[in-house]
Amino acid sequence: MGEYKLRIFETTMRELRLMHDFENLRDLGDVSERYCRAEGEADHLEKTLAATLTTENMEIIYKMHDNFTTLETIAGEIYYKQGFSDAIKLMMQSLVWESAKK
């Protein structure tokens, strides 16, 4: 039974690695329809703003967008690392708990 659980753990980890492989995430529009729609909307809004604002105003918007993107990226990294840590803790507790039951 213990060997079976180890295979499940290894299979799960392999699947997670494949899912988060850089090659699979190169174009997020291929992975998520919501991402694809949001990207299209962002492009549309950018074109609309570029048609109505001055170049200087567009530069300010681009800088603000870059700063917001940096903030969101940092927040995403923090949440990802915490979620990964929580998942590993849960897996380790599950493995230890099963051994302690015997």
Number of C-alpha atoms within 10 A of each C-alpha: 5 10 8 9 12 12 11 12 14 12 12 12 12 11 12 11 11 13 12 10 11 10 9 12 13 10 12 13 15 11 12 11 11 11 14 15 12 13 14 13 12 12 12 12 12 14 11 11 14 13 11 10 12 10 11 9 13 16 12 11 15 13 12 12 12 12 12 12 12 12 11 12 12 12 11 12 11 12 12 12 11 12 12 12 12 12 12 12 12 12 13 12 12 12 15 11 11 12 10 8 6 5
